[in-house]
Amino acid sequence: MQIDVLLKIAGIGLLITVICQILTRAGREDIATLATVAGILLVLLLVISLAGEVLAQTQAIFHLT
């Protein structure tokens, strides 16, 4: 597995956590929730692109079209 993708996901998680903590302490829970959802969507897009690569490699291995 590619370590850079794992580091990107961990970095996004840390960044979103810090942003949410700052926004929550500032009394902006609604914006903190939106930031959390945005972070989840960003990580989901990364995972979906990885799944596409895995499927493409599987097709190449088994010579599927």
C-alpha positions as CSV (number, residue, x, y, z in Angstrom):
1,M,0.0,0.0,0.0
2,Q,1.2,3.5,-0.7
3,I,2.3,5.2,2.5
4,D,1.8,8.7,1.0
5,V,-2.0,8.2,0.8
6,L,-2.1,7.0,4.4
7,L,-0.2,10.1,5.4
8,K,-2.5,12.4,3.4
9,I,-5.5,10.8,5.2
10,A,-3.9,11.2,8.6
11,G,-3.0,14.8,7.8
12,I,-6.5,15.6,6.7
13,G,-7.8,14.0,9.9
14,L,-5.5,16.1,12.1
15,L,-6.2,19.3,10.3
16,I,-10.0,18.8,10.5
17,T,-9.7,17.9,14.2
18,V,-7.8,21.1,14.9
19,I,-10.2,23.2,12.9
20,C,-13.3,21.7,14.6
21,Q,-11.8,22.2,18.0
22,I,-11.1,25.9,17.3
23,L,-14.5,26.5,15.8
24,T,-16.3,24.6,18.7
25,R,-14.5,26.7,21.3
26,A,-15.4,29.9,19.3
27,G,-19.1,28.9,19.5
28,R,-19.4,28.0,15.8
29,E,-20.6,24.4,16.1
30,D,-22.5,24.7,12.8
31,I,-19.4,25.6,10.9
32,A,-17.4,22.9,12.7
33,T,-19.9,20.3,11.5
34,L,-19.6,21.5,8.0
35,A,-15.8,21.3,8.2
36,T,-16.1,17.7,9.5
37,V,-18.4,16.8,6.6
38,A,-16.0,18.4,4.1
39,G,-13.1,16.4,5.6
40,I,-15.0,13.2,5.4
41,L,-15.9,13.8,1.8
42,L,-12.3,14.6,0.9
43,V,-11.1,11.4,2.5
44,L,-13.9,9.5,0.7
45,L,-12.8,10.9,-2.6
46,L,-9.2,9.7,-1.9
47,V,-10.5,6.2,-1.0
48,I,-12.7,6.0,-4.1
49,S,-9.8,6.9,-6.4
50,L,-7.7,4.2,-4.7
51,A,-10.5,1.7,-5.2
52,G,-10.6,2.6,-8.9
53,E,-6.9,2.0,-9.2
54,V,-7.2,-1.4,-7.5
55,L,-10.0,-2.4,-9.9
56,A,-8.0,-1.3,-12.9
57,Q,-5.0,-3.4,-11.7
58,T,-7.2,-6.4,-11.0
59,Q,-8.6,-6.1,-14.6
60,A,-5.1,-5.9,-16.0
61,I,-3.9,-9.0,-14.0
62,F,-6.8,-11.2,-15.1
63,H,-7.0,-9.6,-18.6
64,L,-10.6,-8.5,-18.2
65,T,-12.1,-5.8,-20.4
